[in-house]
Amino acid sequence: QVQLVESGGGLVQPGGSLRLSCEVSRSISSFPIMGWYRQAPGKQREMVASITWGGTRNYADSVKGRFTISRDNARNTVFLQMNNLKPEDTAIYYCNVKATDYPPGYWGQGTQVTVSS
């Protein structure tokens, strides 16, 4: 079983920044794809950003140019740097890592991000 622990969420004003962290209980070099998703009240969960083994990054159109996904293999941690936050970014953010032997992947418990003045 793989465990993921997200942190870094909180309340921030529009235009502000937050950095989310996702610490994984085993080596992240074993996961072909790692990503961040979010779910706002009354909406479906959506992909925000992902990063592959080879470092290829993919972003939702709504966050391109504002969010950056990265990873630190030595710390088994995936990050999401979020800049110029907007009220519509308000959601619970979840980390997901997909394993070759478990394609749906493993999820963290989520961290709340609220953007409001």
TORKOL-4160 file (C-alpha; in steps of 0.2 Angstrom, whole numbers, padded with zeros to 4 digits, m for minus):
117
<pt num="1" X="0000" Y="0000" Z="0000"/>
<pt num="2" X="0006" Y="0017" Z="m0005"/>
<pt num="3" X="0002" Y="0032" Z="0006"/>
<pt num="4" X="0002" Y="0050" Z="0001"/>
<pt num="5" X="0001" Y="0065" Z="0012"/>
<pt num="6" X="m0003" Y="0082" Z="0005"/>
<pt num="7" X="0001" Y="0099" Z="0014"/>
<pt num="8" X="0003" Y="0117" Z="0010"/>
<pt num="9" X="m0015" Y="0122" Z="0007"/>
<pt num="10" X="m0023" Y="0137" Z="0016"/>
<pt num="11" X="m0032" Y="0154" Z="0013"/>
<pt num="12" X="m0024" Y="0166" Z="0001"/>
<pt num="13" X="m0029" Y="0182" Z="m0007"/>
<pt num="14" X="m0032" Y="0184" Z="m0026"/>
<pt num="15" X="m0015" Y="0186" Z="m0034"/>
<pt num="16" X="m0006" Y="0176" Z="m0020"/>
<pt num="17" X="0004" Y="0161" Z="m0020"/>
<pt num="18" X="0004" Y="0144" Z="m0012"/>
<pt num="19" X="0016" Y="0128" Z="m0013"/>
<pt num="20" X="0008" Y="0111" Z="m0011"/>
<pt num="21" X="0018" Y="0096" Z="m0006"/>
<pt num="22" X="0014" Y="0078" Z="m0008"/>
<pt num="23" X="0025" Y="0066" Z="0002"/>
<pt num="24" X="0025" Y="0048" Z="m0004"/>
<pt num="25" X="0028" Y="0033" Z="0006"/>
<pt num="26" X="0040" Y="0024" Z="m0007"/>
<pt num="27" X="0052" Y="0030" Z="m0020"/>
<pt num="28" X="0043" Y="0041" Z="m0033"/>
<pt num="29" X="0055" Y="0035" Z="m0046"/>
<pt num="30" X="0044" Y="0019" Z="m0047"/>
<pt num="31" X="0029" Y="0029" Z="m0053"/>
<pt num="32" X="0027" Y="0033" Z="m0072"/>
<pt num="33" X="0015" Y="0047" Z="m0069"/>
<pt num="34" X="0012" Y="0059" Z="m0054"/>
<pt num="35" X="m0001" Y="0072" Z="m0054"/>
<pt num="36" X="m0012" Y="0085" Z="m0045"/>
<pt num="37" X="m0030" Y="0085" Z="m0046"/>
<pt num="38" X="m0043" Y="0097" Z="m0039"/>
<pt num="39" X="m0062" Y="0096" Z="m0034"/>
<pt num="40" X="m0072" Y="0111" Z="m0031"/>
<pt num="41" X="m0089" Y="0111" Z="m0023"/>
<pt num="42" X="m0102" Y="0104" Z="m0035"/>
<pt num="43" X="m0090" Y="0100" Z="m0048"/>
<pt num="44" X="m0081" Y="0084" Z="m0054"/>
<pt num="45" X="m0063" Y="0081" Z="m0050"/>
<pt num="46" X="m0051" Y="0088" Z="m0063"/>
<pt num="47" X="m0033" Y="0086" Z="m0068"/>
<pt num="48" X="m0023" Y="0101" Z="m0064"/>
<pt num="49" X="m0005" Y="0096" Z="m0068"/>
<pt num="50" X="0005" Y="0080" Z="m0071"/>
<pt num="51" X="0023" Y="0075" Z="m0073"/>
<pt num="52" X="0030" Y="0059" Z="m0080"/>
<pt num="53" X="0046" Y="0048" Z="m0077"/>
<pt num="54" X="0055" Y="0058" Z="m0091"/>
<pt num="55" X="0050" Y="0075" Z="m0084"/>
<pt num="56" X="0036" Y="0079" Z="m0097"/>
<pt num="57" X="0024" Y="0091" Z="m0089"/>
<pt num="58" X="0006" Y="0093" Z="m0093"/>
<pt num="59" X="m0006" Y="0107" Z="m0087"/>
<pt num="60" X="m0024" Y="0111" Z="m0088"/>
<pt num="61" X="m0027" Y="0126" Z="m0099"/>
<pt num="62" X="m0034" Y="0136" Z="m0084"/>
<pt num="63" X="m0018" Y="0135" Z="m0074"/>
<pt num="64" X="m0005" Y="0136" Z="m0088"/>
<pt num="65" X="0008" Y="0150" Z="m0085"/>
<pt num="66" X="0003" Y="0151" Z="m0067"/>
<pt num="67" X="0006" Y="0133" Z="m0059"/>
<pt num="68" X="0022" Y="0123" Z="m0060"/>
<pt num="69" X="0023" Y="0104" Z="m0055"/>
<pt num="70" X="0040" Y="0097" Z="m0050"/>
<pt num="71" X="0047" Y="0083" Z="m0040"/>
<pt num="72" X="0061" Y="0079" Z="m0028"/>
<pt num="73" X="0066" Y="0061" Z="m0030"/>
<pt num="74" X="0077" Y="0061" Z="m0015"/>
<pt num="75" X="0063" Y="0067" Z="m0004"/>
<pt num="76" X="0050" Y="0056" Z="m0013"/>
<pt num="77" X="0039" Y="0072" Z="m0014"/>
<pt num="78" X="0029" Y="0080" Z="m0028"/>
<pt num="79" X="0026" Y="0099" Z="m0027"/>
<pt num="80" X="0014" Y="0111" Z="m0035"/>
<pt num="81" X="0019" Y="0129" Z="m0035"/>
<pt num="82" X="0003" Y="0140" Z="m0038"/>
<pt num="83" X="0006" Y="0158" Z="m0042"/>
<pt num="84" X="m0007" Y="0172" Z="m0046"/>
<pt num="85" X="m0021" Y="0162" Z="m0038"/>
<pt num="86" X="m0039" Y="0166" Z="m0043"/>
<pt num="87" X="m0055" Y="0163" Z="m0033"/>
<pt num="88" X="m0059" Y="0150" Z="m0046"/>
<pt num="89" X="m0044" Y="0140" Z="m0040"/>
<pt num="90" X="m0053" Y="0137" Z="m0024"/>
<pt num="91" X="m0055" Y="0118" Z="m0022"/>
<pt num="92" X="m0048" Y="0103" Z="m0013"/>
<pt num="93" X="m0032" Y="0098" Z="m0021"/>
<pt num="94" X="m0027" Y="0079" Z="m0022"/>
<pt num="95" X="m0011" Y="0071" Z="m0026"/>
<pt num="96" X="m0011" Y="0055" Z="m0037"/>
<pt num="97" X="0003" Y="0043" Z="m0042"/>
<pt num="98" X="0000" Y="0030" Z="m0055"/>
<pt num="99" X="0009" Y="0013" Z="m0053"/>
<pt num="100" X="0013" Y="0001" Z="m0067"/>
<pt num="101" X="0004" Y="m0013" Z="m0057"/>
<pt num="102" X="m0010" Y="m0001" Z="m0052"/>
<pt num="103" X="m0015" Y="0010" Z="m0066"/>
<pt num="104" X="m0029" Y="0020" Z="m0056"/>
<pt num="105" X="m0016" Y="0026" Z="m0045"/>
<pt num="106" X="m0015" Y="0030" Z="m0026"/>
<pt num="107" X="m0023" Y="0046" Z="m0019"/>
<pt num="108" X="m0019" Y="0057" Z="m0004"/>
<pt num="109" X="m0032" Y="0064" Z="0008"/>
<pt num="110" X="m0032" Y="0081" Z="0000"/>
<pt num="111" X="m0028" Y="0099" Z="0005"/>
<pt num="112" X="m0040" Y="0114" Z="0005"/>
<pt num="113" X="m0035" Y="0129" Z="m0005"/>
<pt num="114" X="m0046" Y="0144" Z="m0003"/>
<pt num="115" X="m0043" Y="0160" Z="m0013"/>
<pt num="116" X="m0053" Y="0174" Z="m0007"/>
<pt num="117" X="m0052" Y="0193" Z="m0002"/>
